Amino acid sequence: MNKRFQEVLSYIFIIAGALLASFAVVCILLPNDAIDYGTAGIAIIISMKTGFNLSLCVFFVFLPFMVAGFAILGMKFGIKALVGSVVYTVGLELFEWVHFELNTEHFIAVAFGGAILGAGLALILRHGGCIDGSEIFANIVIKKLSDKTGKNFSMSWLLIAFNAGVYVTAFFLINRNAALLSLLVYVIATAIIDHFTDHFEAIKEVTIITKDPDVLVNEIKQKLNKTCTIMKSYGAIAGENHTVICYVNYFELSKMKEIIAKNKGTFSTVSTIDEILR
């Protein structure tokens, strides 16, 4: 019952985060000549240049990434991404009917809007969801690279490159003010997200202390295609046991938690790793 309640609560937070994000975009950012980042930013540019409905543009731009998320990142992640994206697109449509005006300078309004956007996205990411295709795209590329090379990579450089492309496009197709204000949105929103998710784009080190590492390691290999380091250790109370260390990215962390939850009698910690030297 406790797990079911936590799962329901995670969906409530995802819905709340998606509504916060859509409010920030429609009621604050767009009226002040700024756009969202990632695939939402691409959809906004398409909507501005073609006149197509904004919410439909956002949904159809995100759709192929969402399908890829279902296929590669799993059903549970896919459902949460679907819920978040549907609520976000519906919110974009609904908030267009809300008469909200922030009577202040563009710079202050955009900073405030970026903070609200970041808070909404942090809620979504923290509870296992996603409403932007750039994170899914980066995760898929990193997963393919890791599977091929056996090395762990951070998503940071891919996300920066993706969003740099969005802002360069905005610079030439909209105007330079929109591009620069949108860059400010990205900086503020990602700062908020990093604060509440502990650098979601970085590599995560999962340390698991267990008596029986074999079942755990095999399941990690099968479901995540990850290798582990196993060391003998000794607890002052528990006595002899094993310490298992594995490196995953933020989107794989929820699967890792499910695997750990199935194996009773374990103690686990998660740390953020800035760099791995080889």
CORUR-V911466 format. One record per backbone hydrogen bond with DSSP energy under -1.0 kcal/mol. CO is the residue of the C=O (numbers start at 1). NH is the residue of the N-H. Records with the same first field share a line. If there is no record, write none. Layout:
CO=NH + NH
This chain:
1=5
2=6
3=7
4=8
5=9
6=10
7=11
8=12
9=13
10=14
11=15
12=16
13=17
14=18
15=19
16=20
17=21
18=22
19=23
20=24
21=25
22=26
23=27
24=28 + 29
25=30
29=34
30=33
38=42
39=43
40=44
41=45
42=46
43=47
44=48
45=49
46=50
47=51
53=57
54=58
55=59
56=60
57=61
58=62
59=63
62=66
63=67
64=68
65=69
66=70
67=71
68=72
69=73
74=78
75=79
76=80
77=81
78=82
79=83
80=84
81=85
82=86
83=87
84=88
85=89
86=90
87=91
88=92
89=93
90=94
91=95
94=97
98=100
102=104
105=109
106=110
107=111
108=112
109=113
110=114
111=115
112=116
113=117
114=118
115=119
116=120
117=121
118=122
119=123
120=124
121=125
122=126
124=129
125=128
133=137
134=138
135=139
136=140
137=141
138=142
139=143
140=144
141=145
142=146
143=147
144=148
145=149
146=150
155=159
156=160
157=161
158=162
159=163
160=164
161=165
162=166
163=167
164=168
165=169
166=170
167=171
168=172
169=173
170=174
175=179
176=180
177=181
178=182
179=183
180=184
181=185
182=186
183=187
184=188
185=189
186=190
187=191
188=192
189=193
190=194
191=195
192=196
193=197
194=198
199=202
201=155
203=273
204=248
205=271
206=246
207=269
208=244
209=267
210=242
213=217
214=218
215=219
216=220
217=221
218=222
219=223
220=224 + 226
229=245
231=243
233=241
235=239
239=235
241=233
242=210
243=231
244=208
245=229
246=206
248=204
252=256
253=257
254=258
255=259
256=260
257=261
258=262
267=209
269=207
271=205
